[in-house]
Amino acid sequence: FKIITADSNVKALLVNIFGGIMKCDVIAEGIVAAVKEVGLEIPLIVRLEGTNVAIGKEIIDSSGLNITSADDLDDAAKKAVAAIS
């Protein structure tokens, strides 16, 4: 996140993860930790798909951070646009 947010033209981030073998809850925990470490101030939309996706979404939704979970890529894109509009 540090590199991409160094560009002031970046207004939101969209992360699209298909976690086939990797578990989505582990990915979600990493995303939450990274947002806390970096102090991300712009909206982050995360689309997760794979093992433990429901747990991963719950981790994101209950983080209290400016992270929004999405159901699919279309939903994620719409939420990203809405976040900066």
KEBAMAR-57326 format. One record per atom (N, C-alpha, C): residue in three letters; x negated, y, z. Coordinates in pm, whole numbers, plus 50000, padded with zeros to 5 digits. Layout:
N
alaXYZ...
END
This chain:
85
phe499204988050000phe500005000050000phe499155012650000lys497975012050057lys497135023950068lys496755029649932ile496405020949840ile495965025749709ile497115031949631ile498235025049624ile499335030049543ile499965042549603thr499995043449735thr500605055349796thr499665067349798ala498425065349757ala497515076649744ala497955085949631asp498755080749539asp499295088649428asp500565095449475ser500575108649480ser501745116049529ser502955114949438asn502775109749317asn503905107749227asn504705095249261val504175086649344val504885074449385val505905078349491lys507175075949461lys508245080149551lys508885068449626ala508705056249575ala509235044149638ala508425032349587leu508485021449663leu507805009149621leu508804997849612leu508644989249513leu509464977449499leu508534965349496val508754956249589val507964943949596val508884932449559asn508504924549459asn509284913249412asn508484900549437ile508934892249530ile508204880249569ile509044867849542phe508464858549468phe509034845149457phe508084836049534gly508514832249653gly507624825149744gly507684810149735gly507704804449617gly507744790049598gly507214781849713ile505924780049722ile505324772249828ile505184780549956met504824793049939met504654801950054met506024805450111lys506134805650241lys507424808250306lys507704823250312cys508944826850279cys509344840950275cys509274847550412asp509464840050520asp509374846150652asp507934850450682val506974842750638val505564846350656val505234858750573ile505744859150450ile505534870750363ile506174883150425ala507384881750476ala508084893050537ala507324898350658glu506794889350741glu506004893550856glu504764901450812gly504144897050703gly502974904050650gly503334917850596ile504474918750528ile504924931650475ile505214941450589val505914936750691val506224945250806val504934949950874ala503994940850892ala502714944450954ala501964954650870ala501974952950738ala501274962250650ala501914976050655val503234976650657val503934989550664val503584996650795lys503534989150903lys503164995051033lys501714999951032glu500824991950976glu499404995450975glu499135007850891val499785008450774val499555019650682val500345031950723gly501455029950794gly502325041150827gly503085045750705leu503565036250626leu504245039250500leu505435048350524glu505485059350451glu506545069150471glu507555069350357ile507255062950246ile508195062550135ile509015049650144pro510195049450082pro511035037450088pro510345025350024leu510555013950085leu510045001250034leu511224991850017ile511404986749896ile512464977249867ile511794963849840val512274953449906val511644940349896val512674930049851arg512364923249743arg513174912049696arg512394899249725leu512964890649807leu512354877849840leu513204866549783glu512544856149737glu513244844149692glu512344832249721gly512894822049783gly512124810049812gly512454804249947thr511534796550000thr511704789850128thr511864799950241asn512854797750327asn513134806350443asn513484820650405val514144822450291val514484835850245val515394843150344ala516344836250404ala517264842750498ala516504847950620ile515564840150669ile514754844450783ile513894856450744gly513324855950625gly512514867050576gly513294879950566lys514514879150512lys515364891050502lys515714896550640glu515964887550735glu516294891750871glu515114899050936ile513914894150913ile512714900650966ile512604914850911ile512834916250781ile512774929450717ile513884938550767asp515094933350769asp516254941550807asp516224945850953ser515614937751038ser515594941051181ser514304948051224ser513454951451128ser512154957451161ser512274971751213gly513344978551178gly513494992451217gly512665001951131leu512064996551025leu511225004450936leu512005008150810asn511435016750729asn512065021050604asn511845010550496ile512334998350525ile512234987050432ile513644981950407thr513974980150281thr515294975150244thr515124961850172ser515894951850213ser515844939150143ser516854939250029ala516544931649925ala517424930849808ala517684916149775asp518834913649712asp519234899949682asp518604894449555asp518384903149458asp517764898949332asp517054911049272leu516384909049161leu515594919949103leu516464931649058asp517634928749004asp518544939448962asp518974947749083asp519344940949191asp519724947849315asp518564956249367ala517354950649362ala516174957849410ala515934970549328ala516054969549197ala515844981249111ala516884992049141lys518124988149158lys519184997749190lys518915004549324lys518474996749422lys518205002349555lys517005011649551ala516015008549468ala514835017049456ala515215030649395val516035030249292val516485042649228val517335050749326ala518215044049397ala519075051049495ala518235057349606ala517145050849644ala516325055749753ala515635068949720ile515405071349592ile514715083749554ile515645094049492ser516905090649481ser517875099849420ser518495109149523
END
